Every structure is written in structure tokens, then in C-alpha cells.
Amino acid sequence: MNYRNRVKSFLKKPHNIILITLAFILAYLTVVPMITIILDTFTVHQSELMRVKGARVGDFTLYHWTKVLFSSASKKVFYQPFLNTMLVSFGTCFIAISFGGIVAWLVTRTNMRYKGIISTLFIFPYIMPSWTLAMAWLNFFKNSLVGGSTGFFTALTGIQTANWFAYGPFPIVIVLGLHYAPFAYILIGGILRNMDANLEEAALILKASRSKIMRKITIPIVMPAMLSTFLLVFSSAMSAFAVPAFLGTSVRFQVLTTQMYRTLNGLNPGYGYIMALIMISIGVLILGVNQWIIGKRKSFTTITGKSSNIAFINLRAFKSIISALLLVIVTLVCIVPLISFAIESFIMEPGNYSLDNFTTVFWVGQGSPEIANGEPGVLRNPAIYHGLWNSVRLSVLVAFIAGSTGILAGYAIVKKRNSRLSMLVNNLAFFPYLMPSMAFGAIYLSMFAVRRGFIPPLYGTFALLVLVGAVKYLPFASRASVGAMHQLSNEIEEAGTIQGIGWWKRMIRIIIPIQKASFLSGYLLPFISSMRELSLFILLVTPSTRILTTMLFQYNEKGWNQYANAINLIIVLFVVASNVIVNRVTGASIDKGIGGQ
Amino acid sequence: MPEIRLQNITKRFGKSVAVDNLSLVIRDREFVTLLGPSGCGKTTTLRMIAGLETPTDGEIYIDDTCVFSAEHGIDISPDKRNVGFLFQNYALWPHMTVYKNISFGLENLKWEHARITARVDELLSMLRISELRDRYPAELSGGQQQRVAIARTLATGPKILFMDEPLSNLDAKLRMDMRAELKRLHVETDSTFVYVTHDQLEAMTLSTKICLLQEGVLQQFAPPLETYHNPSNYFVADFVGSPNINMLEVTGENVNLDEVRLTSNGLRFLFVPTSSSITVQEGQEFLLGIRPEDIVISPEGNIEGSIYSTLPSGMETIVKIQTENHLLTSVVFGGVDFSMGEAVRIGFKSEHNVLFDRKSERNLATGKLL
């Protein structure tokens, strides 16, 4: 074949066209921002003119790097927050993986009771916005030492909670750990469910003790997947913003993300970009380590087999205790926070839980000048409805774009697997996952503030929110779709091709219907994620494009606690309800989206 | 002497009964296959003897020790039953080398290091896989994995070996080789084998006794040739043997003391029981089983037919013959072939034709056809 014919036959295949197109678009939307960030760390910005002497906007400077890394202020600006971030991330991983892992093991391998309800409820903290638990924590444990009213705990017992208990690293780690435990549960549970029980039985027959089987067989075999889980949780925890912001700010506990918010929003965007860059580098390093582990020699290709005949481990005397205990914990984590939001949103004077202090003014009140600058109750507040409408609109659009692109990406990546182009697109589609949301928002802000080719300046537009959300959540959709496509044998499509069925029809009538549930999960996860997302959008919203989550954050910053709780309740109920409805109607689920089975 | 005794073993999964009131005695050094279609409870039975599954009811004895009793609440765990188990998918530990896979069981027995090394090397050379010593399972072919799994099971020298369809993941040629090796191993290791398979040929060729199960109920427990020639019921006759036994619906009448006249849609036979005498009521309905190799194609035959199809394999030819109202299968040994539609005559030669009761499907008698 000559050169022209080769190009022609290459372009005849739809998956090649998809790959090429995606490679260009994604390179533009991920690599260019990356370069923008790097350049930004060497550039003087408007707000920095005062500090960098004699410079003009856009000048090259090493000021940011020397200040962040090698000055007397570095410790406070960068090193301490960096260490705090590491502390929070490792602590979160520890809690998430041990808690999620234990529950996964109990559900898949033992004869525990209430498995159905526990596994349903256990996912909730991941569906709910991450700060939900943080707010609940404050509702329960806040003390008067840092200012303001006290929580239920103090109200009920009269004991003042210690500062370290109420604020700072301890509650942050607990809350993030609980938030990401379902994530670990889904991933580890998937592995355990897929792991051939015969592997353990073979060891049992050869007279290995239960603990030796655990140490020498089960844990080593699930270890690579555990490490992947660890790395994914680690990078998520690292880029968490809302929880440290809620629980850490009052005691000046700063992590990289909160520090980034301060600097990007304040006088030193250059600092912020350096932190973003460092976080992205850690993310890339994590991805590299992850792929290195998966690609190792003793890769576990043999972890498939019929494990239908698993004999559940008998917990014997502990059965009832463990089952009941877990049910209580899960209820505490899932249901009780919601009740606390409801209660807090009905209370007139914070900290006073007596019955005559209850009021509906924050829900249906007209708004009076004495309370919160005359802000009407949330159910009569047009601003809230506007924010809700924006949130829903945004999430639907993001889900539609990310989900559809994800299906195409997954299809093309798997179709052309092992080719360099496919690997490139696969990595590009996953890359946004590693970018801390806040940094991602910041880059898009600076990148699309001006006209880019045929793209008009997008600052302040709704389109910018949609764009940033769609790119950020593409990894969820593409992962779900790659997984779904891997399960589909190529012959299924070829059988259609042979009969002369066109590509569109093959996709819509054959491929998509077969893996409907997995593909829909690829829509569900971006939808839920953007419904509850704060840090990605917080730098990009303007009054007209405000969404519920950013409004919640603003109310909270102003100290209008009741409004914040009410909005939070609305968000949580909305997200949980839409998840349940989608799950019931279509069979799509969060687990499938993340990659559990 | 290890003897395995199952008494009234029943296993229920929820409402469905996997194994129904099974009693069985497996004697020392036997090679017993649990045979049956998928879902008949054979794997469950094996796993219950090994202790991997808990019976709902009944008692199991190994070597005269009660290892399970529902009544007395005894349930000895698998590691204390001194058995070996070979899994269908081999269950090799992916994170251990071949050497580590084999030595694992010996380490659990707290053997000295030098002794372990010697024993593993002995097994490696016995199964001709010495060069694979330091590889990981993912780097082995199916046949090699199979050998490693056998070595791992044999390492601790168990006197009882359980195998769950160990050859089903191998290709046809390898399977033939491994069958021969398993049979040698059985003699060399001097131990009792209990073997699960759905492949009747495997059961026929390997075992000293076949235990045939259907829907959890024992159908027959007998040596292979006995099962073949004197199947206890219609199911056994139909399940064992390839190509399948010819089964004719016949009606019978007594002719004289030990002869029965059988008629089937135009065919007439005289059945002479050789096992035991039977009495027949006028017009009683039967099933008559005739093995394919007992139908002879020869000019002296008294039934006319024509060749419907032929499948020559070199060693033998499987022929389907269309008679007036029946389609019969016959096997002709040697490299002969026929052309389709060719007119032939057939006759019957054996004493092992079986007469089953139409209703109960039980074996009533075996005998000659005249």
C-alpha cells in the first residue's frame, strides 16, 4: 500500500478518527493548561505588582519560586501546608482503606447479617458532598473556644470539646477517611469478589492457619489493587478542599488546597500556581507508580475463576455483635448527619436546642432586616432556586458531555488497544483526575480569560463551568466505558459489520444497549460529582452563574449557619434521590462507574 | 487404611437440594470418579468430603474417624482431614514462584529447609518441570500450571487425593497424556483418588469405580465396565458410552418360560434374559437399550436399512442406519467407510442388551436378542 492509501484506510475506521480527534482536543484541554501553569509560575501577575519591584505584568520572574521554596516565609507559606497535606492524605488513606477494606471483607467473605442494607448505606458518604460530614461534625462537636455557639454534644453533656477534637487535622482525617471509605470499599470489594476463593481453600487444605492464609495469600494477592486504591484515595484526599476549609480554617490549619485558595484569590497567584504544579507532579508520580505496579512480572492474570462456591467464613459468636455494630456505625455516618442539618436549619439562636428556639424562618421566612441582612428563607429565596437550577443544568450538561465523550473514548481505546495512540488518549483522558480541582479551575480561569483561537473569552460564562466540569469528570466516564468495552468481545461488533450495519447503528443498537448499565454509570458519576463539587467551580462562578455549592460556602463564610445547613440538606437529598432513582430505573450505579463489580 | 464413608449425606442450598441422602463407601486405594451432568452435586459432594463445604445432614468418616456429623455437631476443618485437593482452575498462587507454590504446604508442616528443597526438587523432576522452578504461574502454559498444581498437591504426600475436574481446562491432546499420567500417579503414590468429572470417557478410562449422580441422587456405584454393560437404569445407560446407546420403545409379551417377544414399530425381537428371568404382562411397555458396537452390519443380518450418515475416524466408523421406522447407531471397527444411502443389513450380536421398565426406567434384565 502506498502512503495515501494507508492514510485512507486508517481514516476509514471510526475508532481511528475518534482517537485522533480526542488526542487533539484533550491535548489542548490538558497539556496546554499544564504549560500555562508552568509559565504562570514564572510570570508577574497584576496583583503582584506591588511586591515584585519594578516589574510590569507579564514579565519573567523567579520571585514566586524563591519566595515559596527558599525564603524565610517558605515554612509558613509552603512547607507547613505541604506537611499538613501529607499528614491528612496518609491519615485519610489509612482510615479509608482499613475501614472500607474491613467492611468489604465482611460483606464478601463472611456470614455477617444485614449485608444488603449495610452495603447500600455504606456508599452514601461518597455520594454526599464531602463537607457534609464536616458540617455534621461541627454541628455535633463545635466548641465555644473558637467562637460562636456550641454543638449538640456540648449542649447535651455540658462538656466543652477540646480544640484538637473539634477542629484541625483530627476531624479532617476522620471525615475525609469516612468520605473515601466507600471508594475503598467498592474497589477492594470488587477484587475480593473476583478473587478465586479456591486460592484460599488450597492453602487451607495444605494446613495453613487462618492468619497465615490472610498474611501469605489473601493480602499479597489483593495488594496491587489495594495499592491502586491507596494511590487513588491519596490523590483525592490531597486535592480535597472543602473539608479542610470547614474544619481547619478556624484553627489556622492550612493545607495546600486552602493555601491555594487564599493565594489564587488573593495577592499571590504565582504562589498558588506553584502549589498546583507540585500537587500535579505528585499526582503524575502516583499514576506512574500505579502503572509500574500493575505492569509487574507477577501480574495477577489468574485472578479470575468461579468463586460461586465461596464458603462464607462463620463469624460464630461475633456474628450478631459485628453486624449490629456495623449497622449502627453506618447509620451514624449516613443518617444522623442529615438529621443534624435539619435540626440546625430550624434553630433560631445557634447552640440553644430548647424547643421554643425552633423556627421555620430560615426555610419559609419572608426575610427581616434583623436576620442575615434580610435574606428570605431558602424555600422563598429566588437566589436559591436560581442556584439550584444552575446546579442541575450544569450537572446535566457536564454528565452528558463527559459521559458521551467517555463512551466514544472507551470504545476507541479498547478497539485499538495496545497501540501507542490508544495509550496516549487513555492517559490524556485520565490526566484531569490527577489535577487538583482548585488548580484546574484556576488554570481554566487564566487560560480562557482571553480569546483563544475561535473560542471567545469565557470568563464569567456558564460555558466555562460546563467545560471545566466535563474535562475534570471525563476520567470517571472513560474508565467506566473502558471497563465495559473490555468485557465485550470484538466479535459482537464484527457480527454487525459483516451484515453491513453502519457504525452509528452498531453503536446505538448493539454496543450501547449491551453495556447500558456501565455506560450509564459513566453519566451518573459526573452528574453526582458536579452536583456536589465546590473547589472546581469556586474560582469560576460569578453572581449570575452561582451554583448551590458555592452559595453554601458563602453562607458558611458569612456565618449564616442555618442557611448553610438548609442548603446542604437540599443538596444531599437531591443527590441521594437522583442516585437512587437512576439506580432503580436503569441499573447504573456508582460502583460500576468507579470500577467495582 | 484410609477409607471414606458417607452416611446419608444431604446438602441443601436454600430450598434446592444439591445432594440428597447419599451413602457411599470408598475403599483404600480406589480411584473413584464422581460422574454426572453439570449441577448434579458431584463437586459439592467432593467439597463436603474435603471439608470445604458443610453438609446439611449426615455423617462423614475418613479412616474410621468421624470428620463430620450433623447430629453430634462434629465438623473437622479441612486442614485436619489430611487430604489433598486439586482444583479445576489449579488455584496456583499468582504471587509465588513455582518453587514457593510447592513448598508452601511443607513449610506449614514445619519441615527443615534442606528437606523441603529436596522434596520440591524430587517432585519437579517427577513431573518433568524442573526448568520452571523460578517462574510465576502467569508465565506458564495451561499444561505446565496443571503439573505444578499436581506437584503442590502431592508434596505433602496425602493418602487421599481429591480432584475437581482437573483436566477440563486442557486441550484434547494434553488431556489424553495427563489421563495416562494420573493413572500412573494413582499406582505410584499408593493413595486413594476421588475424582470429579462430567466426561464419561474420563470416568470410564481412569477409575476403578464410578459413582454416577443425577440431581443429587446416587444412580449407580460400580466399576466402569459394570456400569457400561449393566446400567442400573435408563439414565446411566444413556449417560455412559459414546456414541450413545440405542434406545427403542418396545412392547413385550411372554413367549415361553425365558423368552420375551418385543415389538417396536415394525421391528420384532426375541429377548432371552441372561441375568435373571422376568415375567412380562401382555402389552407391557419397555425400553430396549442396544450398544452401538452390538449392532453388526453384515449380509447375514435380518433387518434391512440404509446408511443415513457415516463418521469415519480411521480407527472406527460411527454409522447411523435408517431402518423403516428407526434411526440406529452402529460402530464399525477399522478403517471402513460407506456411502450415504447405501443399502445394508444389520444384526445383533451381544448378550448385554438391556431391558428397562418404561415407567420406572429401571434395569429389568440384560440378555441376548434373537
Interface residues (C-beta under 8 A of the other chain):
Chain A: D196 N198 L199 E201 A202 A203 L204 I205 L206 K207 A208 S209 K212 K216 I217 P220 I221 M223 R297 K298 S299 F300 T301 T302 I303 G305 K306 N309 A311
Chain B: T43 T44 R47 A50 L52 E53 T54 S77 P78 D79 K80 V83 G84 F85 F87 Q88 N89 A91 L92 W93 P94 H95 F104 G105 N108 L109 Y136 P137 A138 E139 R152 T156
